[in-house]
Amino acid sequence: MKAENVSPEDLQWVCRKCNRPLEAGTVSVEYMGNQFTTELPTCPGCGFVLISESLALGKMAEVEQILEDK
Ligand SMILES: [Zn+2]
């Protein structure tokens, strides 16, 4: 998985719970019954993972495509 899932705009987000800026981190995601790791903006405090709408709509579709091609 490429690090391009994390865009500079995403890292301007601040965790509402901890009031800390999000950092790029490797997270394990489960999608359509498949588990994979990718880099996403995460909160270093509570582990909150930001999945932006564009990621959910675009990248997940891309991931789905990759899984189908396998
Ligand atoms: Zn947090």
N, CA, C, O and the ligand as a Tripos MOL2 file, in Angstrom:
@<TRIPOS>MOLECULE
protein
  281   279    71     0     0
PROTEIN
NO_CHARGES

@<TRIPOS>ATOM
      1 N           0.8460   -1.2090    0.0000 N.3       1 MET1
      2 CA          0.0000    0.0000    0.0000 C.3       1 MET1
      3 C           0.8750    1.2510    0.0000 C.2       1 MET1
      4 O           1.9020    1.3050    0.6770 O.2       1 MET1
      5 N           0.4650    2.2290   -0.7500 N.am      2 LYS2
      6 CA          1.2680    3.4370   -0.8930 C.3       2 LYS2
      7 C           0.9430    4.4710    0.1890 C.2       2 LYS2
      8 O          -0.1610    4.4910    0.7340 O.2       2 LYS2
      9 N           1.9000    5.3060    0.4820 N.am      3 ALA3
     10 CA          1.7110    6.3320    1.5100 C.3       3 ALA3
     11 C           0.8800    7.4970    0.9960 C.2       3 ALA3
     12 O           0.5940    8.4350    1.7400 O.2       3 ALA3
     13 N           0.4990    7.4440   -0.2490 N.am      4 GLU4
     14 CA         -0.2480    8.5620   -0.8220 C.3       4 GLU4
     15 C          -1.6690    8.6730   -0.2590 C.2       4 GLU4
     16 O          -2.3970    9.6110   -0.5860 O.2       4 GLU4
     17 N          -2.0500    7.7380    0.5650 N.am      5 ASN5
     18 CA         -3.3430    7.8480    1.2410 C.3       5 ASN5
     19 C          -3.3660    9.0000    2.2250 C.2       5 ASN5
     20 O          -4.4310    9.4740    2.6220 O.2       5 ASN5
     21 N          -2.1720    9.4480    2.6170 N.am      6 VAL6
     22 CA         -2.0950   10.5570    3.5540 C.3       6 VAL6
     23 C          -1.7480   11.8200    2.7790 C.2       6 VAL6
     24 O          -0.6560   11.9340    2.2240 O.2       6 VAL6
     25 N          -2.6680   12.7590    2.7430 N.am      7 SER7
     26 CA         -2.3960   14.0210    2.0620 C.3       7 SER7
     27 C          -2.1370   15.1000    3.1060 C.2       7 SER7
     28 O          -2.6100   15.0000    4.2380 O.2       7 SER7
     29 N          -1.3830   16.1360    2.7240 N.am      8 PRO8
     30 CA         -1.0400   17.1910    3.6890 C.3       8 PRO8
     31 C          -2.2810   17.8030    4.3450 C.2       8 PRO8
     32 O          -2.2380   18.1930    5.5120 O.2       8 PRO8
     33 N          -3.3790   17.8870    3.5990 N.am      9 GLU9
     34 CA         -4.6120   18.4520    4.1740 C.3       9 GLU9
     35 C          -5.1150   17.5970    5.3230 C.2       9 GLU9
     36 O          -5.6140   18.1110    6.3240 O.2       9 GLU9
     37 N          -4.9790   16.2830    5.1680 N.am     10 ASP10
     38 CA         -5.4610   15.3790    6.2130 C.3      10 ASP10
     39 C          -4.7280   15.6040    7.5310 C.2      10 ASP10
     40 O          -5.2980   15.4440    8.6110 O.2      10 ASP10
     41 N          -3.4450   15.9800    7.4210 N.am     11 LEU11
     42 CA         -2.6530   16.1460    8.6330 C.3      11 LEU11
     43 C          -2.9160   17.4930    9.3170 C.2      11 LEU11
     44 O          -2.3210   17.8030   10.3490 O.2      11 LEU11
     45 N          -3.8080   18.2810    8.7310 N.am     12 GLN12
     46 CA         -4.2010   19.5230    9.3970 C.3      12 GLN12
     47 C          -5.3610   19.2850   10.3560 C.2      12 GLN12
     48 O          -5.7630   20.1780   11.1020 O.2      12 GLN12
     49 N          -5.8840   18.0790   10.3230 N.am     13 TRP13
     50 CA         -6.9720   17.7340   11.2280 C.3      13 TRP13
     51 C          -6.4590   17.6080   12.6560 C.2      13 TRP13
     52 O          -5.3230   17.1960   12.8920 O.2      13 TRP13
     53 N          -7.3070   17.9660   13.5900 N.am     14 VAL14
     54 CA         -6.9670   17.8210   15.0030 C.3      14 VAL14
     55 C          -7.9990   16.8860   15.6370 C.2      14 VAL14
     56 O          -9.2000   17.0290   15.4080 O.2      14 VAL14
     57 N          -7.5230   15.9340   16.4290 N.am     15 CYS15
     58 CA         -8.4330   15.0100   17.1030 C.3      15 CYS15
     59 C          -9.3240   15.7870   18.0670 C.2      15 CYS15
     60 O          -8.8440   16.5540   18.9020 O.2      15 CYS15
     61 N         -10.6180   15.5730   17.9350 N.am     16 ARG16
     62 CA        -11.5670   16.3070   18.7780 C.3      16 ARG16
     63 C         -11.4470   15.8970   20.2370 C.2      16 ARG16
     64 O         -11.7080   16.6920   21.1400 O.2      16 ARG16
     65 N         -11.0550   14.6590   20.4580 N.am     17 LYS17
     66 CA        -10.9850   14.1250   21.8130 C.3      17 LYS17
     67 C          -9.7240   14.6110   22.5300 C.2      17 LYS17
     68 O          -9.7860   15.0520   23.6770 O.2      17 LYS17
     69 N          -8.5820   14.5260   21.8440 N.am     18 CYS18
     70 CA         -7.2930   14.8090   22.4740 C.3      18 CYS18
     71 C          -6.7750   16.2030   22.1470 C.2      18 CYS18
     72 O          -5.8540   16.6950   22.8000 O.2      18 CYS18
     73 N          -7.3620   16.8390   21.1390 N.am     19 ASN19
     74 CA         -6.8780   18.1350   20.6830 C.3      19 ASN19
     75 C          -5.4310   18.0520   20.2050 C.2      19 ASN19
     76 O          -4.6380   18.9690   20.4190 O.2      19 ASN19
     77 N          -5.1040   16.9420   19.5580 N.am     20 ARG20
     78 CA         -3.7500   16.7440   19.0290 C.3      20 ARG20
     79 C          -3.8350   16.6120   17.5170 C.2      20 ARG20
     80 O          -4.7920   16.0420   16.9940 O.2      20 ARG20
     81 N          -2.8280   17.1430   16.8060 N.am     21 PRO21
     82 CA         -2.8370   16.9900   15.3500 C.3      21 PRO21
     83 C          -2.6160   15.5370   14.9500 C.2      21 PRO21
     84 O          -1.8750   14.8050   15.6060 O.2      21 PRO21
     85 N          -3.2560   15.1420   13.8870 N.am     22 LEU22
     86 CA         -3.1140   13.7670   13.4130 C.3      22 LEU22
     87 C          -1.7580   13.5680   12.7530 C.2      22 LEU22
     88 O          -1.1900   14.4920   12.1700 O.2      22 LEU22
     89 N          -1.2520   12.3460   12.8550 N.am     23 GLU23
     90 CA          0.0260   11.9930   12.2350 C.3      23 GLU23
     91 C          -0.1880   10.8170   11.2980 C.2      23 GLU23
     92 O          -1.0970   10.0100   11.4920 O.2      23 GLU23
     93 N           0.6540   10.7310   10.2850 N.am     24 ALA24
     94 CA          0.5720    9.5880    9.3780 C.3      24 ALA24
     95 C           1.0280    8.3390   10.1160 C.2      24 ALA24
     96 O           2.1020    8.3140   10.7170 O.2      24 ALA24
     97 N           0.2190    7.3280   10.0650 N.am     25 GLY25
     98 CA          0.5830    6.0990   10.7490 C.3      25 GLY25
     99 C           0.1030    4.8810    9.9800 C.2      25 GLY25
    100 O          -0.8560    4.9560    9.2120 O.2      25 GLY25
    101 N           0.7720    3.7690   10.1900 N.am     26 THR26
    102 CA          0.3640    2.5400    9.5330 C.3      26 THR26
    103 C          -0.7600    1.9010   10.3330 C.2      26 THR26
    104 O          -0.6150    1.6290   11.5250 O.2      26 THR26
    105 N          -1.8580    1.6710    9.6770 N.am     27 VAL27
    106 CA         -2.9960    1.0690   10.3510 C.3      27 VAL27
    107 C          -3.4570   -0.1690    9.6000 C.2      27 VAL27
    108 O          -3.2470   -0.3190    8.3960 O.2      27 VAL27
    109 N          -4.0830   -1.0330   10.3490 N.am     28 SER28
    110 CA         -4.6350   -2.2430    9.7660 C.3      28 SER28
    111 C          -6.1180   -2.0080    9.5040 C.2      28 SER28
    112 O          -6.8620   -1.6270   10.4080 O.2      28 SER28
    113 N          -6.5320   -2.2310    8.3000 N.am     29 VAL29
    114 CA         -7.9150   -1.9670    7.9060 C.3      29 VAL29
    115 C          -8.5490   -3.2590    7.4170 C.2      29 VAL29
    116 O          -7.9160   -4.0620    6.7320 O.2      29 VAL29
    117 N          -9.7950   -3.4400    7.7770 N.am     30 GLU30
    118 CA        -10.5080   -4.5800    7.2270 C.3      30 GLU30
    119 C         -11.5920   -4.0710    6.2990 C.2      30 GLU30
    120 O         -12.4140   -3.2400    6.6850 O.2      30 GLU30
    121 N         -11.5900   -4.5600    5.1050 N.am     31 TYR31
    122 CA        -12.5700   -4.1110    4.1270 C.3      31 TYR31
    123 C         -13.0360   -5.2870    3.2930 C.2      31 TYR31
    124 O         -12.2250   -6.0250    2.7340 O.2      31 TYR31
    125 N         -14.3150   -5.4560    3.2140 N.am     32 MET32
    126 CA        -14.9100   -6.5470    2.4350 C.3      32 MET32
    127 C         -14.3150   -7.9070    2.8430 C.2      32 MET32
    128 O         -14.1220   -8.7940    2.0110 O.2      32 MET32
    129 N         -14.0350   -8.0390    4.1380 N.am     33 GLY33
    130 CA        -13.5320   -9.3130    4.6310 C.3      33 GLY33
    131 C         -12.0510   -9.5300    4.3970 C.2      33 GLY33
    132 O         -11.5160  -10.5850    4.7380 O.2      33 GLY33
    133 N         -11.3760   -8.5350    3.8130 N.am     34 ASN34
    134 CA         -9.9370   -8.6410    3.5860 C.3      34 ASN34
    135 C          -9.2050   -7.6630    4.4850 C.2      34 ASN34
    136 O          -9.6290   -6.5200    4.6530 O.2      34 ASN34
    137 N          -8.1150   -8.1140    5.0540 N.am     35 GLN35
    138 CA         -7.3520   -7.2500    5.9240 C.3      35 GLN35
    139 C          -6.0710   -6.8150    5.2350 C.2      35 GLN35
    140 O          -5.3760   -7.6220    4.6180 O.2      35 GLN35
    141 N          -5.7710   -5.5370    5.3480 N.am     36 PHE36
    142 CA         -4.5470   -5.0130    4.7620 C.3      36 PHE36
    143 C          -4.0700   -3.8420    5.6050 C.2      36 PHE36
    144 O          -4.8300   -3.2880    6.3980 O.2      36 PHE36
    145 N          -2.8150   -3.4710    5.4320 N.am     37 THR37
    146 CA         -2.2880   -2.3210    6.1520 C.3      37 THR37
    147 C          -2.0400   -1.1870    5.1740 C.2      37 THR37
    148 O          -1.6690   -1.4110    4.0220 O.2      37 THR37
    149 N          -2.2480    0.0220    5.6430 N.am     38 THR38
    150 CA         -2.0370    1.1950    4.8220 C.3      38 THR38
    151 C          -1.6800    2.3540    5.7340 C.2      38 THR38
    152 O          -1.8040    2.2630    6.9550 O.2      38 THR38
    153 N          -1.2400    3.4330    5.1320 N.am     39 GLU39
    154 CA         -0.9320    4.6160    5.9280 C.3      39 GLU39
    155 C          -2.1070    5.5670    5.8950 C.2      39 GLU39
    156 O          -2.6080    5.9270    4.8290 O.2      39 GLU39
    157 N          -2.5380    5.9670    7.0750 N.am     40 LEU40
    158 CA         -3.6610    6.8890    7.1970 C.3      40 LEU40
    159 C          -3.3520    7.8760    8.3060 C.2      40 LEU40
    160 O          -2.5140    7.6060    9.1660 O.2      40 LEU40
    161 N          -4.0290    9.0280    8.2910 N.am     41 PRO41
    162 CA         -3.8400    9.9790    9.3860 C.3      41 PRO41
    163 C          -4.4470    9.4040   10.6700 C.2      41 PRO41
    164 O          -5.6290    9.0630   10.7090 O.2      41 PRO41
    165 N          -3.6350    9.3030   11.7020 N.am     42 THR42
    166 CA         -4.1180    8.7550   12.9620 C.3      42 THR42
    167 C          -3.8010    9.7010   14.1040 C.2      42 THR42
    168 O          -2.8760   10.5080   14.0060 O.2      42 THR42
    169 N          -4.5620    9.6080   15.1890 N.am     43 CYS43
    170 CA         -4.2870   10.3940   16.3830 C.3      43 CYS43
    171 C          -3.2850    9.6390   17.2390 C.2      43 CYS43
    172 O          -3.5290    8.4890   17.6030 O.2      43 CYS43
    173 N          -2.1470   10.2760   17.5700 N.am     44 PRO44
    174 CA         -1.1330    9.6020   18.4000 C.3      44 PRO44
    175 C          -1.6280    9.3900   19.8300 C.2      44 PRO44
    176 O          -1.0500    8.6040   20.5810 O.2      44 PRO44
    177 N          -2.6930   10.0890   20.2010 N.am     45 GLY45
    178 CA         -3.2030    9.9830   21.5660 C.3      45 GLY45
    179 C          -4.1330    8.7930   21.7600 C.2      45 GLY45
    180 O          -3.8790    7.9250   22.5950 O.2      45 GLY45
    181 N          -5.2230    8.7570   20.9750 N.am     46 CYS46
    182 CA         -6.2450    7.7320   21.2070 C.3      46 CYS46
    183 C          -6.3250    6.7020   20.0950 C.2      46 CYS46
    184 O          -7.0790    5.7350   20.1930 O.2      46 CYS46
    185 N          -5.5410    6.9080   19.0260 N.am     47 GLY47
    186 CA         -5.5440    5.9220   17.9500 C.3      47 GLY47
    187 C          -6.6690    6.1050   16.9480 C.2      47 GLY47
    188 O          -6.9070    5.2380   16.1060 O.2      47 GLY47
    189 N          -7.3560    7.2260   17.0380 N.am     48 PHE48
    190 CA         -8.4100    7.5250   16.0720 C.3      48 PHE48
    191 C          -7.8280    7.5420   14.6570 C.2      48 PHE48
    192 O          -6.7530    8.1010   14.4340 O.2      48 PHE48
    193 N          -8.5200    6.9450   13.7240 N.am     49 VAL49
    194 CA         -8.0610    6.9170   12.3340 C.3      49 VAL49
    195 C          -9.0070    7.7350   11.4770 C.2      49 VAL49
    196 O         -10.2160    7.5020   11.4720 O.2      49 VAL49
    197 N          -8.4560    8.6820   10.7630 N.am     50 LEU50
    198 CA         -9.2670    9.4860    9.8560 C.3      50 LEU50
    199 C          -9.3740    8.7980    8.5060 C.2      50 LEU50
    200 O          -8.3770    8.5830    7.8180 O.2      50 LEU50
    201 N         -10.5890    8.4600    8.1450 N.am     51 ILE51
    202 CA        -10.8210    7.9490    6.7910 C.3      51 ILE51
    203 C         -11.6650    8.9840    6.0780 C.2      51 ILE51
    204 O         -12.8690    9.0980    6.3090 O.2      51 ILE51
    205 N         -11.0160    9.7280    5.2140 N.am     52 SER52
    206 CA        -11.7010   10.8100    4.5330 C.3      52 SER52
    207 C         -12.7060   10.2600    3.5330 C.2      52 SER52
    208 O         -12.6350    9.1010    3.1240 O.2      52 SER52
    209 N         -13.6370   11.1150    3.1530 N.am     53 GLU53
    210 CA        -14.6760   10.6790    2.2290 C.3      53 GLU53
    211 C         -14.0680   10.2730    0.8940 C.2      53 GLU53
    212 O         -14.4950    9.3000    0.2720 O.2      53 GLU53
    213 N         -13.0590   11.0370    0.4600 N.am     54 SER54
    214 CA        -12.4350   10.7200   -0.8230 C.3      54 SER54
    215 C         -11.7320    9.3650   -0.7530 C.2      54 SER54
    216 O         -11.7070    8.6100   -1.7240 O.2      54 SER54
    217 N         -11.1710    9.0800    0.4050 N.am     55 LEU55
    218 CA        -10.5160    7.7790    0.5730 C.3      55 LEU55
    219 C         -11.5640    6.6760    0.5530 C.2      55 LEU55
    220 O         -11.4120    5.6580   -0.1220 O.2      55 LEU55
    221 N         -12.6310    6.9060    1.3100 N.am     56 ALA56
    222 CA        -13.6800    5.8990    1.3920 C.3      56 ALA56
    223 C         -14.2830    5.6220    0.0180 C.2      56 ALA56
    224 O         -14.5690    4.4740   -0.3220 O.2      56 ALA56
    225 N         -14.4710    6.6580   -0.7520 N.am     57 LEU57
    226 CA        -15.1190    6.5030   -2.0540 C.3      57 LEU57
    227 C         -14.1340    6.1070   -3.1420 C.2      57 LEU57
    228 O         -14.4350    5.2720   -3.9950 O.2      57 LEU57
    229 N         -12.9510    6.7160   -3.1040 N.am     58 GLY58
    230 CA        -11.9950    6.4890   -4.1790 C.3      58 GLY58
    231 C         -11.0550    5.3450   -3.9200 C.2      58 GLY58
    232 O         -11.0120    4.3710   -4.6730 O.2      58 GLY58
    233 N         -10.2960    5.4690   -2.8410 N.am     59 LYS59
    234 CA         -9.2400    4.4850   -2.5900 C.3      59 LYS59
    235 C          -9.8150    3.1180   -2.2720 C.2      59 LYS59
    236 O          -9.2640    2.0950   -2.6790 O.2      59 LYS59
    237 N         -10.9160    3.1020   -1.5510 N.am     60 MET60
    238 CA        -11.4910    1.8070   -1.2070 C.3      60 MET60
    239 C         -11.9550    1.0830   -2.4670 C.2      60 MET60
    240 O         -11.8470   -0.1380   -2.5810 O.2      60 MET60
    241 N         -12.4770    1.8750   -3.4140 N.am     61 ALA61
    242 CA        -12.8790    1.2860   -4.6870 C.3      61 ALA61
    243 C         -11.6490    0.7300   -5.4000 C.2      61 ALA61
    244 O         -11.6910   -0.3170   -6.0470 O.2      61 ALA61
    245 N         -10.5440    1.4830   -5.2530 N.am     62 GLU62
    246 CA         -9.2900    1.0580   -5.8630 C.3      62 GLU62
    247 C          -8.8000   -0.2340   -5.2160 C.2      62 GLU62
    248 O          -8.3460   -1.1550   -5.8960 O.2      62 GLU62
    249 N          -8.9010   -0.2800   -3.9150 N.am     63 VAL63
    250 CA         -8.4990   -1.4680   -3.1700 C.3      63 VAL63
    251 C          -9.3450   -2.6610   -3.5930 C.2      63 VAL63
    252 O          -8.8470   -3.7690   -3.7890 O.2      63 VAL63
    253 N         -10.6260   -2.3980   -3.7250 N.am     64 GLU64
    254 CA        -11.5370   -3.4450   -4.1490 C.3      64 GLU64
    255 C         -11.0950   -4.0060   -5.5000 C.2      64 GLU64
    256 O         -11.1150   -5.2130   -5.7410 O.2      64 GLU64
    257 N         -10.6990   -3.0870   -6.3610 N.am     65 GLN65
    258 CA        -10.2450   -3.4520   -7.6910 C.3      65 GLN65
    259 C          -9.0170   -4.3580   -7.5930 C.2      65 GLN65
    260 O          -8.9290   -5.3860   -8.2630 O.2      65 GLN65
    261 N          -8.0650   -3.9490   -6.7350 N.am     66 ILE66
    262 CA         -6.8350   -4.7160   -6.5480 C.3      66 ILE66
    263 C          -7.1730   -6.1250   -6.0540 C.2      66 ILE66
    264 O          -6.6040   -7.1130   -6.5190 O.2      66 ILE66
    265 N          -8.1000   -6.1970   -5.1130 N.am     67 LEU67
    266 CA         -8.4670   -7.4930   -4.5440 C.3      67 LEU67
    267 C          -9.1440   -8.3840   -5.5850 C.2      67 LEU67
    268 O          -8.9490   -9.5990   -5.6120 O.2      67 LEU67
    269 N          -9.9270   -7.7580   -6.4200 N.am     68 GLU68
    270 CA        -10.6190   -8.5300   -7.4590 C.3      68 GLU68
    271 C          -9.6490   -9.0800   -8.4910 C.2      68 GLU68
    272 O          -9.8340  -10.1710   -9.0310 O.2      68 GLU68
    273 N          -8.6020   -8.2900   -8.7530 N.am     69 ASP69
    274 CA         -7.6230   -8.6930   -9.7510 C.3      69 ASP69
    275 C          -6.7530   -9.8500   -9.2840 C.2      69 ASP69
    276 O          -6.1570  -10.5520  -10.1020 O.2      69 ASP69
    277 N          -6.6800  -10.0470   -8.0130 N.am     70 LYS70
    278 CA         -5.7900  -11.0340   -7.4170 C.3      70 LYS70
    279 C          -6.1150  -12.4590   -7.8820 C.2      70 LYS70
    280 O          -5.4510  -13.4100   -7.4680 O.2      70 LYS70
    281 ZN         -7.2560   11.4000   19.9120 Zn       71 ZN71
@<TRIPOS>BOND
     1     1     2 1
     2     2     3 1
     3     3     4 2
     4     3     5 am
     5     5     6 1
     6     6     7 1
     7     7     8 2
     8     7     9 am
     9     9    10 1
    10    10    11 1
    11    11    12 2
    12    11    13 am
    13    13    14 1
    14    14    15 1
    15    15    16 2
    16    15    17 am
    17    17    18 1
    18    18    19 1
    19    19    20 2
    20    19    21 am
    21    21    22 1
    22    22    23 1
    23    23    24 2
    24    23    25 am
    25    25    26 1
    26    26    27 1
    27    27    28 2
    28    27    29 am
    29    29    30 1
    30    30    31 1
    31    31    32 2
    32    31    33 am
    33    33    34 1
    34    34    35 1
    35    35    36 2
    36    35    37 am
    37    37    38 1
    38    38    39 1
    39    39    40 2
    40    39    41 am
    41    41    42 1
    42    42    43 1
    43    43    44 2
    44    43    45 am
    45    45    46 1
    46    46    47 1
    47    47    48 2
    48    47    49 am
    49    49    50 1
    50    50    51 1
    51    51    52 2
    52    51    53 am
    53    53    54 1
    54    54    55 1
    55    55    56 2
    56    55    57 am
    57    57    58 1
    58    58    59 1
    59    59    60 2
    60    59    61 am
    61    61    62 1
    62    62    63 1
    63    63    64 2
    64    63    65 am
    65    65    66 1
    66    66    67 1
    67    67    68 2
    68    67    69 am
    69    69    70 1
    70    70    71 1
    71    71    72 2
    72    71    73 am
    73    73    74 1
    74    74    75 1
    75    75    76 2
    76    75    77 am
    77    77    78 1
    78    78    79 1
    79    79    80 2
    80    79    81 am
    81    81    82 1
    82    82    83 1
    83    83    84 2
    84    83    85 am
    85    85    86 1
    86    86    87 1
    87    87    88 2
    88    87    89 am
    89    89    90 1
    90    90    91 1
    91    91    92 2
    92    91    93 am
    93    93    94 1
    94    94    95 1
    95    95    96 2
    96    95    97 am
    97    97    98 1
    98    98    99 1
    99    99   100 2
   100    99   101 am
   101   101   102 1
   102   102   103 1
   103   103   104 2
   104   103   105 am
   105   105   106 1
   106   106   107 1
   107   107   108 2
   108   107   109 am
   109   109   110 1
   110   110   111 1
   111   111   112 2
   112   111   113 am
   113   113   114 1
   114   114   115 1
   115   115   116 2
   116   115   117 am
   117   117   118 1
   118   118   119 1
   119   119   120 2
   120   119   121 am
   121   121   122 1
   122   122   123 1
   123   123   124 2
   124   123   125 am
   125   125   126 1
   126   126   127 1
   127   127   128 2
   128   127   129 am
   129   129   130 1
   130   130   131 1
   131   131   132 2
   132   131   133 am
   133   133   134 1
   134   134   135 1
   135   135   136 2
   136   135   137 am
   137   137   138 1
   138   138   139 1
   139   139   140 2
   140   139   141 am
   141   141   142 1
   142   142   143 1
   143   143   144 2
   144   143   145 am
   145   145   146 1
   146   146   147 1
   147   147   148 2
   148   147   149 am
   149   149   150 1
   150   150   151 1
   151   151   152 2
   152   151   153 am
   153   153   154 1
   154   154   155 1
   155   155   156 2
   156   155   157 am
   157   157   158 1
   158   158   159 1
   159   159   160 2
   160   159   161 am
   161   161   162 1
   162   162   163 1
   163   163   164 2
   164   163   165 am
   165   165   166 1
   166   166   167 1
   167   167   168 2
   168   167   169 am
   169   169   170 1
   170   170   171 1
   171   171   172 2
   172   171   173 am
   173   173   174 1
   174   174   175 1
   175   175   176 2
   176   175   177 am
   177   177   178 1
   178   178   179 1
   179   179   180 2
   180   179   181 am
   181   181   182 1
   182   182   183 1
   183   183   184 2
   184   183   185 am
   185   185   186 1
   186   186   187 1
   187   187   188 2
   188   187   189 am
   189   189   190 1
   190   190   191 1
   191   191   192 2
   192   191   193 am
   193   193   194 1
   194   194   195 1
   195   195   196 2
   196   195   197 am
   197   197   198 1
   198   198   199 1
   199   199   200 2
   200   199   201 am
   201   201   202 1
   202   202   203 1
   203   203   204 2
   204   203   205 am
   205   205   206 1
   206   206   207 1
   207   207   208 2
   208   207   209 am
   209   209   210 1
   210   210   211 1
   211   211   212 2
   212   211   213 am
   213   213   214 1
   214   214   215 1
   215   215   216 2
   216   215   217 am
   217   217   218 1
   218   218   219 1
   219   219   220 2
   220   219   221 am
   221   221   222 1
   222   222   223 1
   223   223   224 2
   224   223   225 am
   225   225   226 1
   226   226   227 1
   227   227   228 2
   228   227   229 am
   229   229   230 1
   230   230   231 1
   231   231   232 2
   232   231   233 am
   233   233   234 1
   234   234   235 1
   235   235   236 2
   236   235   237 am
   237   237   238 1
   238   238   239 1
   239   239   240 2
   240   239   241 am
   241   241   242 1
   242   242   243 1
   243   243   244 2
   244   243   245 am
   245   245   246 1
   246   246   247 1
   247   247   248 2
   248   247   249 am
   249   249   250 1
   250   250   251 1
   251   251   252 2
   252   251   253 am
   253   253   254 1
   254   254   255 1
   255   255   256 2
   256   255   257 am
   257   257   258 1
   258   258   259 1
   259   259   260 2
   260   259   261 am
   261   261   262 1
   262   262   263 1
   263   263   264 2
   264   263   265 am
   265   265   266 1
   266   266   267 1
   267   267   268 2
   268   267   269 am
   269   269   270 1
   270   270   271 1
   271   271   272 2
   272   271   273 am
   273   273   274 1
   274   274   275 1
   275   275   276 2
   276   275   277 am
   277   277   278 1
   278   278   279 1
   279   279   280 2
@<TRIPOS>SUBSTRUCTURE
     1 MET1         2 RESIDUE 1 A MET
     2 LYS2         6 RESIDUE 1 A LYS
     3 ALA3        10 RESIDUE 1 A ALA
     4 GLU4        14 RESIDUE 1 A GLU
     5 ASN5        18 RESIDUE 1 A ASN
     6 VAL6        22 RESIDUE 1 A VAL
     7 SER7        26 RESIDUE 1 A SER
     8 PRO8        30 RESIDUE 1 A PRO
     9 GLU9        34 RESIDUE 1 A GLU
    10 ASP10       38 RESIDUE 1 A ASP
    11 LEU11       42 RESIDUE 1 A LEU
    12 GLN12       46 RESIDUE 1 A GLN
    13 TRP13       50 RESIDUE 1 A TRP
    14 VAL14       54 RESIDUE 1 A VAL
    15 CYS15       58 RESIDUE 1 A CYS
    16 ARG16       62 RESIDUE 1 A ARG
    17 LYS17       66 RESIDUE 1 A LYS
    18 CYS18       70 RESIDUE 1 A CYS
    19 ASN19       74 RESIDUE 1 A ASN
    20 ARG20       78 RESIDUE 1 A ARG
    21 PRO21       82 RESIDUE 1 A PRO
    22 LEU22       86 RESIDUE 1 A LEU
    23 GLU23       90 RESIDUE 1 A GLU
    24 ALA24       94 RESIDUE 1 A ALA
    25 GLY25       98 RESIDUE 1 A GLY
    26 THR26      102 RESIDUE 1 A THR
    27 VAL27      106 RESIDUE 1 A VAL
    28 SER28      110 RESIDUE 1 A SER
    29 VAL29      114 RESIDUE 1 A VAL
    30 GLU30      118 RESIDUE 1 A GLU
    31 TYR31      122 RESIDUE 1 A TYR
    32 MET32      126 RESIDUE 1 A MET
    33 GLY33      130 RESIDUE 1 A GLY
    34 ASN34      134 RESIDUE 1 A ASN
    35 GLN35      138 RESIDUE 1 A GLN
    36 PHE36      142 RESIDUE 1 A PHE
    37 THR37      146 RESIDUE 1 A THR
    38 THR38      150 RESIDUE 1 A THR
    39 GLU39      154 RESIDUE 1 A GLU
    40 LEU40      158 RESIDUE 1 A LEU
    41 PRO41      162 RESIDUE 1 A PRO
    42 THR42      166 RESIDUE 1 A THR
    43 CYS43      170 RESIDUE 1 A CYS
    44 PRO44      174 RESIDUE 1 A PRO
    45 GLY45      178 RESIDUE 1 A GLY
    46 CYS46      182 RESIDUE 1 A CYS
    47 GLY47      186 RESIDUE 1 A GLY
    48 PHE48      190 RESIDUE 1 A PHE
    49 VAL49      194 RESIDUE 1 A VAL
    50 LEU50      198 RESIDUE 1 A LEU
    51 ILE51      202 RESIDUE 1 A ILE
    52 SER52      206 RESIDUE 1 A SER
    53 GLU53      210 RESIDUE 1 A GLU
    54 SER54      214 RESIDUE 1 A SER
    55 LEU55      218 RESIDUE 1 A LEU
    56 ALA56      222 RESIDUE 1 A ALA
    57 LEU57      226 RESIDUE 1 A LEU
    58 GLY58      230 RESIDUE 1 A GLY
    59 LYS59      234 RESIDUE 1 A LYS
    60 MET60      238 RESIDUE 1 A MET
    61 ALA61      242 RESIDUE 1 A ALA
    62 GLU62      246 RESIDUE 1 A GLU
    63 VAL63      250 RESIDUE 1 A VAL
    64 GLU64      254 RESIDUE 1 A GLU
    65 GLN65      258 RESIDUE 1 A GLN
    66 ILE66      262 RESIDUE 1 A ILE
    67 LEU67      266 RESIDUE 1 A LEU
    68 GLU68      270 RESIDUE 1 A GLU
    69 ASP69      274 RESIDUE 1 A ASP
    70 LYS70      278 RESIDUE 1 A LYS
    71 ZN71       281 GROUP 0 **** ****
